[in-house]
Amino acid sequence: MEPLKVLLVDDEYLIRNLLRMRIDWQEQGMQIVGEACDAAEALEQVELLHPDIVFTDIYMPKMDGIELSGLILKRYPNIKIVVVTGHDEFEYARQSVKLGISDFILKPIRATELLQVTTKLRAAIEQERGREYELSKLREEMKRSLPYLKERFVNQWLQGILHEEEVREQLHFYRIPIAADNPQSRLAIIEVQAALSSQAETSTEEAQILMRMDSLKHVQAYYQQDLYKIIVMDTHNRIVILATDPDAKLTEQAEQLLGELRCLLKVDGSEADVTIGIGQLYSGWESVCIAYREACRALDYQTFVGKNQVICFEDLVIESDKRSQPYRSDKGLLEQLQFCISVGAEEEAVSLLKQILAAPFSNTAQFRMAAMDVITECQRAAMEQQLEGEQVFNQEAVAMMLMAEHLPDLRAMLEQHVRAISGVIKAKRQAKEVNLTDQVKAYLEEQMSNAEVGLSSTAAAFYVSPGHLGRLMKKETGQTFVEYLTQLRMKKAESLLKQTDLKGYEIGEQVGIPDPHYFSVLFKKQFGRSMNEYRNVRN
């Protein structure tokens, strides 16, 4: 620690000199930085030098030491003041303790007493500074933790585990403004996920987290000027918008945010999936948790209506009334079932089957209607994949399913039927994919000199989607399409370099990379040396 700065104040030079000479100030960890002969000069020195300790006599012209001490402590309460007094002034000096003066010493000044006072003052200052340092660290830690603490509080509020008084206190602590004393609130939840096409290939947990953080920053920026919107992440990594102003046009704002987020959060050129659920308007502090549950239920309804929509709980209530009517086919679920069977996704198909059969059927006839829907989708999937009828479809087995008297038996038979068709389709697709990969490899060998050849054009040539072909190449070769094609071209370039005297740009043109600079960069990256260096080593 740096030496403590000491200021001596006395109208007698001899007394100031005596104080200076009585002890070894440096040994005490102190340094006398200034002297003053009266209060006016002392105040100037305090302003200029900012001492840690001031020794002052009581009786001085114009202003005594007690009044001076009061002025100093009023402006600089951390300065320690020691009053120097005679025996006849002792009672007067003792009253100075009430002002906050740290200590006093009696004249004549003795070294032992002065040492006792300075030792005590140094210990007190060190203790205070240590405490202030700890407090400063705690304040800094609190400042860093404040967003997380605020988010935890809001999530506790959403979960309904806080009483009104606790909510009020914490709103005040976190300086969160509320539009009214008895607020009306409406709540929206935004769920962001990478699009399925990109998720299968490139999305990682880190990328998902970064995408959610980008989403949160965008939503916070969107409401930057709106004091009555509380924006946090909930415990499921979804963005929560809590509006406490009754005039909030939350649905319109959600529609706009959905479009902006989908454009902003592109992964490998594919827009992210963004779905927003909105609860109803409620009044009162403890109704926020109801609005949150409603928004969650609205968000969950994407299973039926699809992603990338704003779903309001009011619409869900209407839909729930419809579902209480006699059984009606759920077109969305049935389409998903057919899709999963068509691609050989057995477990996903069975999961969807369970959802379809989870409806509140009132009798066996209704259940059989649902079973017929499932069987029909199995037929469509089989026809779409051009399977032979007897290979997957047994009329007798279908009749037995539709005539089953016990629902558990019917459920088991339907699941077996879905698994059988999915399994056959999966096996056929796998065989087809191996054959397709071989054809694509041969095609690329023939077409590599064509600079226009790429994932999209190749996929079009084989009547498949670019995403499907990209995943297939990755699965079969361990490389992306671009990596495989580039490696193929580099091998051909190496062969031409060894067997011909063609110039670099000519070789680049022959392997489908007409840009000389780009070709040189790729070649050096592949072989660790330039084409000229490669030829020189060969020769």
Buried (B, 14 or more C-beta within 10 A) or exposed (E): EEBBBBBBBBBEEEBBEBBEEBBEBEEBBBBBBBBBBBBBBBBEBBEEEEBBBBBBBBBBEEBBBBBBBBBBBEEBEEBBBBBBBBEEBEEBBEEBEEBBBBBBBBBEBEEEBBBEBBEBBBEEBEEEEEEEEEEEEEEEEEEEEEEEEBBBBBBBBBBBEBEEEBBBEBBEEBEBEBBEEEBBBBBBBBBBBBBEBBBEBBBEEEBBEEBBEBBBEBBBEBBEEEEBBBBBBBEEBBBBBBBBBBEBEBBEBBBEBBEBBBEBBBBBEBBBBBBBBBBBBBEEBEBBBBBBBBBBBBBBBBBBBEBBBBBBBBBBEEEEEEEEEEBEEBEEBBEBBBBBBBBBBBEBBBEBBEBBBEBEBEEEEBBBBBBBBBBEBBBBBBEEBEBEEEEBBBEEBBEEBEEBEEBEEBBEBBBEBBBBBBBBBBEBBEEEBEEBBEEBBEBBEEBBBEEEBBBBEBBEBEEBEBBBBBBBBBEBBEEBBEEBBBBBBBEBBBEBBEEEEBEBBEBBBBBBBEEBEEBBEBBBEBBEEBBEEBBEEEE
